[in-house]
Amino acid sequence: MAEDTEVLDVMSNRGASGEPLTVAVGRGGSAVTGVGLQLTDGSLVTGTFGDGHFIPWWPGDDGVEALSVTTNAGTQTDSVDPSFDR
């Protein structure tokens, strides 16, 4: 993995009492300092990032359209393949 990239590995929908909750898990390169996710409903979620991994969660079952990776050089946004199987 390149030091300034990220990968979304897994997304899972969970919920109790009929209230959906989505959890994602991914990895970031050694230069990554933060990761954000743009959801299909247009909202943004910031993932907790540490030791090369990020784990964001959000209420609902919206998918992810793009990942924003932050490094000391700035922020870049990469789209997520719409066929990503969650």
C-alpha positions in Angstrom: 0.0 0.0 0.0 1.3 3.5 -0.9 2.0 5.6 2.2 -0.6 8.3 1.2 -3.5 6.0 0.4 -6.4 4.3 2.1 -8.5 1.2 1.5 -12.0 0.5 2.6 -12.0 -3.2 3.6 -15.4 -4.0 5.1 -18.8 -2.4 5.7 -21.5 -4.0 7.8 -25.0 -3.0 8.7 -26.2 -3.8 12.2 -29.1 -2.7 14.3 -31.1 -3.3 17.4 -34.8 -2.6 17.7 -35.0 -1.9 14.0 -32.5 1.0 14.1 -29.8 0.5 11.5 -26.2 1.2 12.2 -23.3 1.0 9.7 -19.7 0.2 10.6 -16.8 0.4 8.2 -13.2 -0.8 8.6 -10.2 0.1 6.5 -6.5 0.7 6.3 -4.3 3.7 5.6 -0.7 4.1 4.6 2.1 5.3 6.9 1.7 9.0 5.9 -2.1 9.1 6.6 -3.1 11.2 9.6 -6.9 11.1 9.1 -9.7 9.6 7.0 -13.2 10.9 6.2 -16.1 9.2 4.4 -18.6 10.9 2.1 -21.9 8.9 2.4 -24.4 8.4 -0.3 -26.8 10.8 1.4 -24.2 13.6 1.1 -23.2 13.6 4.8 -19.6 13.3 6.0 -18.2 10.9 8.6 -14.8 11.1 10.2 -13.2 7.8 11.1 -11.1 7.2 14.1 -7.6 6.5 12.7 -4.7 4.9 14.5 -2.0 2.3 13.9 -2.8 2.2 10.2 -6.5 1.5 10.6 -9.8 3.5 10.6 -13.1 2.5 12.0 -16.0 4.9 11.4 -19.7 4.3 12.2 -22.9 6.1 11.5 -26.6 5.7 12.1 -28.5 4.4 9.1 -27.6 2.2 6.2 -26.1 4.7 3.7 -23.2 3.5 1.6 -19.9 5.3 1.0 -19.3 7.3 -2.2 -15.8 8.6 -1.5 -12.9 8.5 1.0 -10.9 11.6 1.9 -7.4 10.9 3.1 -5.4 13.5 5.0 -1.6 13.6 5.1 0.9 16.4 6.0 0.8 17.3 2.3 -3.0 18.0 2.3 -6.2 16.1 1.6 -7.2 14.1 -1.5 -10.6 12.4 -2.2 -11.0 9.1 -4.0 -14.3 7.7 -5.1 -15.3 4.2 -3.9 -16.3 1.7 -6.5 -20.2 1.7 -6.5 -20.1 -2.1 -6.7 -18.3 -2.4 -3.4 -20.0 -5.3 -1.6 -21.0 -4.4 1.9 
